[in-house]
Amino acid sequence: MRELTASQKKLLTATLKKAEPSATAKAVLGERNTIQRVEDLPSEIWNKLEEMNDTEILYQEVDRFIDDWHWAKLR
C-alpha cells in the first residue's frame, strides 16, 4: 500500500471486495478470496491500473497491496 495512487487503491479494494466468496461458498470452501496475487486480477483491472499510473514497480506494489489486504482481514 505504499507507492500506489489513491485511485489505484480504491480500484483494487473494490475488486478485492467483489471477489469475496458468498456466505454459502465460505461455508463450503472457507474464507478464500479468488484473488490471491497479481496474476489473479482480471486483465481489464490490470490495464486500468497501468493507465492510472504505470511505474516500474507497479507489479510489486499491487502484489504487496493484495498481500497486505489479506493480512489486514485476518487481524
C-alpha positions in Angstrom: 0.0 0.0 0.0 3.0 2.2 -0.5 3.5 3.7 -3.9 0.0 3.3 -5.4 -2.2 6.3 -6.0 -5.5 6.7 -4.1 -7.5 5.8 -7.2 -5.5 2.7 -7.7 -6.0 1.6 -4.1 -9.7 2.4 -4.4 -10.0 0.2 -7.6 -8.0 -2.6 -6.0 -10.1 -2.5 -2.8 -13.4 -2.6 -4.8 -12.0 -5.5 -6.9 -10.9 -7.5 -3.9 -14.2 -6.9 -2.1 -16.1 -8.0 -5.1 -14.1 -11.2 -5.3 -15.0 -12.2 -1.7 -16.9 -15.5 -1.6 -20.6 -15.6 -0.7 -21.8 -16.9 2.6 -22.6 -20.3 1.0 -19.1 -20.5 -0.6 -17.5 -19.6 2.7 -19.3 -22.5 4.4 -18.1 -24.9 1.8 -14.7 -23.6 0.8 -13.7 -21.4 3.7 -12.6 -17.7 3.7 -10.7 -17.9 0.4 -10.8 -14.9 -1.9 -10.3 -15.8 -5.5 -7.7 -13.0 -5.9 -4.5 -14.0 -4.0 -1.8 -12.4 -6.2 -1.4 -10.1 -9.2 -1.9 -12.9 -11.7 -5.4 -13.5 -10.4 -6.6 -9.9 -11.3 -8.8 -9.6 -14.3 -6.9 -8.2 -17.2 -9.2 -5.1 -17.5 -8.4 -4.2 -13.9 -4.7 -4.5 -14.6 -5.0 -2.4 -17.7 -6.8 0.3 -15.7 -4.1 0.3 -13.0 -1.4 0.8 -15.7 -3.4 3.6 -17.3 -3.7 5.4 -13.9 -0.1 5.3 -13.0 2.3 2.9 -14.7 5.6 2.7 -12.8 8.4 0.2 -13.0 7.4 -1.3 -9.6 3.7 -1.4 -10.2 3.6 -5.2 -10.3 5.4 -5.5 -6.9 3.3 -2.7 -5.3 0.0 -4.3 -6.4 1.2 -7.7 -5.2 2.1 -6.1 -1.9 -1.2 -4.4 -1.6 -3.1 -7.6 -2.2 -1.0 -9.4 0.4 -1.4 -6.6 2.9 -5.2 -6.5 2.3 -5.5 -10.2 3.1 -3.4 -10.0 6.2 -5.4 -7.0 7.4 -8.5 -9.1 7.2 -7.0 -11.8 9.4 -6.5 -9.3 12.3 
